[in-house]
Amino acid sequence: MNIIVAISDNGAIGKNNNLLWNITEDLRYFKKTTLGSVVIMGRRTYESIGKPLPGRRNIVISRTLKSAPGVEVYHSVEAALKELQVCKAEVFIIGGGELYREMLPYASKLYITFVHITVEDADVFFPHIDFSQWREINRESFNRGEKFEHPFEFVVFEKVHSL
Ligand SMILES: NC(=O)c1ccc[n+]([C@@H]2O[C@H](COP(=O)([O-])OP(=O)(O)OC[C@H]3O[C@@H](n4cnc5c(N)ncnc54)[C@H](OP(=O)(O)O)[C@@H]3O)[C@@H](O)[C@H]2O)c1
């Protein structure tokens, strides 16, 4: 299972149920990476996006939402994963903070966009990552984006399996 996320230098990922930045290159990277896959998100992230992501099987985890157009709703992560056992497609956890915290121990790959800014007033943060457990397998660095004027990097890590 994969996690994909964009994180600021101080670990922030969201505020007021919204993203903290608008980076065209990152949106493009997210789309290219997740197209054709299963995307799993928490109810708050689903509401923040507001619609199913096209070209992907959309799964929303919620104890309160019964159903929503174009997405499958499961009342627990376990129920969703059980349903996906027979599915051959790649699975991406796409947020938000609560779901990342629950799923980080089970992830085998992390697709992290490191956004090199500090966001003081964020209200959702990515959980602590023990980088000794992860091996970097790819990194693409940018000094700035087309419209975003700070540096950012697309980095992929895979879990190091201890014997
Ligand atoms: N920077 C990024 O890459 C990125 C990516 C995605 C999201 N975000 C940001 O993250 C923020 C949202 O994160 P969040 O932590 O507030 O919310 P979230 O993780 O998106 O959703 C939390 C909700 O998911 C449901 N849920 C979570 N775990 C569950 C479980 N084990 N069983 C059943 N339901 C479960 C619950 O819904 P119910 O209350 O309905 O039960 C819970 O209230 C937003 O600001 C968003 O923009 C950032």
The ligand as an SDF file (V2000), in Angstrom:
LIG
                    3D

 48 52  0  0  0  0  0  0  0  0999 V2000
   -1.1180   17.8630    2.0250 N   0  0  0  0  0  0  0  0  0  0  0  0
   -1.7070   16.7670    1.5790 C   0  0  0  0  0  0  0  0  0  0  0  0
   -1.1070   16.0090    0.8010 O   0  0  0  0  0  0  0  0  0  0  0  0
   -3.1000   16.4440    1.9910 C   0  0  0  0  0  0  0  0  0  0  0  0
   -3.7640   15.3210    1.4740 C   0  0  0  0  0  0  0  0  0  0  0  0
   -5.0620   15.0440    1.8940 C   0  0  0  0  0  0  0  0  0  0  0  0
   -5.6800   15.8760    2.8100 C   0  0  0  0  0  0  0  0  0  0  0  0
   -5.0170   16.9530    3.2920 N   0  0  0  0  0  0  0  0  0  0  0  0
   -5.6300   17.8570    4.2700 C   0  0  0  0  0  0  0  0  0  0  0  0
   -5.8900   17.1140    5.4740 O   0  0  0  0  0  0  0  0  0  0  0  0
   -7.0010   17.7090    6.1440 C   0  0  0  0  0  0  0  0  0  0  0  0
   -8.0190   16.6370    6.4630 C   0  0  0  0  0  0  0  0  0  0  0  0
   -7.4490   15.6910    7.3530 O   0  0  0  0  0  0  0  0  0  0  0  0
   -8.2070   15.2430    8.7070 P   0  0  0  0  0  0  0  0  0  0  0  0
   -7.2230   14.5100    9.5520 O   0  0  0  0  0  0  0  0  0  0  0  0
   -8.8990   16.4230    9.2740 O   0  0  0  0  0  0  0  0  0  0  0  0
   -9.3620   14.2960    8.1560 O   0  0  0  0  0  0  0  0  0  0  0  0
   -9.3800   12.9540    7.2390 P   0  0  0  0  0  0  0  0  0  0  0  0
   -8.3260   11.9950    7.6880 O   0  0  0  0  0  0  0  0  0  0  0  0
   -9.4360   13.3430    5.8030 O   0  0  0  0  0  0  0  0  0  0  0  0
  -10.8410   12.4050    7.6050 O   0  0  0  0  0  0  0  0  0  0  0  0
  -11.1370   12.0880    8.9370 C   0  0  0  0  0  0  0  0  0  0  0  0
  -12.4560   11.3600    8.9440 C   0  0  0  0  0  0  0  0  0  0  0  0
  -12.3230   10.0970    8.2760 O   0  0  0  0  0  0  0  0  0  0  0  0
  -13.0880    9.1240    8.9460 C   0  0  0  0  0  0  0  0  0  0  0  0
  -12.1970    8.1140    9.5190 N   0  0  0  0  0  0  0  0  0  0  0  0
  -10.8570    8.1880    9.7370 C   0  0  0  0  0  0  0  0  0  0  0  0
  -10.3910    7.0410   10.2410 N   0  0  0  0  0  0  0  0  0  0  0  0
  -11.4500    6.2010   10.3330 C   0  0  0  0  0  0  0  0  0  0  0  0
  -11.6230    4.8590   10.7640 C   0  0  0  0  0  0  0  0  0  0  0  0
  -10.5740    4.1260   11.2170 N   0  0  0  0  0  0  0  0  0  0  0  0
  -12.8640    4.3110   10.7230 N   0  0  0  0  0  0  0  0  0  0  0  0
  -13.9130    5.0320   10.2610 C   0  0  0  0  0  0  0  0  0  0  0  0
  -13.8220    6.3150    9.8390 N   0  0  0  0  0  0  0  0  0  0  0  0
  -12.5950    6.8900    9.8740 C   0  0  0  0  0  0  0  0  0  0  0  0
  -13.8800    9.8510   10.0110 C   0  0  0  0  0  0  0  0  0  0  0  0
  -15.0680   10.2870    9.3550 O   0  0  0  0  0  0  0  0  0  0  0  0
  -16.4890   10.4750   10.1260 P   0  0  0  0  0  0  0  0  0  0  0  0
  -16.2690   11.6540   11.0360 O   0  0  0  0  0  0  0  0  0  0  0  0
  -17.4540   10.6960    9.0380 O   0  0  0  0  0  0  0  0  0  0  0  0
  -16.6990    9.1930   10.8760 O   0  0  0  0  0  0  0  0  0  0  0  0
  -12.9680   11.0280   10.3420 C   0  0  0  0  0  0  0  0  0  0  0  0
  -13.6530   12.1240   10.9100 O   0  0  0  0  0  0  0  0  0  0  0  0
   -7.5280   18.7870    5.2070 C   0  0  0  0  0  0  0  0  0  0  0  0
   -6.9840   20.0510    5.5960 O   0  0  0  0  0  0  0  0  0  0  0  0
   -6.9790   18.3810    3.8560 C   0  0  0  0  0  0  0  0  0  0  0  0
   -6.8590   19.4640    2.9410 O   0  0  0  0  0  0  0  0  0  0  0  0
   -3.7500   17.2580    2.8990 C   0  0  0  0  0  0  0  0  0  0  0  0
  1  2  1  0
  2  3  2  0
  2  4  1  0
  4  5  1  0
  4 48  2  0
  5  6  2  0
  6  7  1  0
  7  8  2  0
  8  9  1  0
  8 48  1  0
  9 10  1  0
  9 46  1  0
 10 11  1  0
 11 12  1  0
 11 44  1  0
 12 13  1  0
 13 14  1  0
 14 15  2  0
 14 16  1  0
 14 17  1  0
 17 18  1  0
 18 19  2  0
 18 20  1  0
 18 21  1  0
 21 22  1  0
 22 23  1  0
 23 24  1  0
 23 42  1  0
 24 25  1  0
 25 26  1  0
 25 36  1  0
 26 27  1  0
 26 35  1  0
 27 28  2  0
 28 29  1  0
 29 30  1  0
 29 35  2  0
 30 31  1  0
 30 32  2  0
 32 33  1  0
 33 34  2  0
 34 35  1  0
 36 37  1  0
 36 42  1  0
 37 38  1  0
 38 39  2  0
 38 40  1  0
 38 41  1  0
 42 43  1  0
 44 45  1  0
 44 46  1  0
 46 47  1  0
M  CHG  2   8   1  16  -1
M  END
$$$$
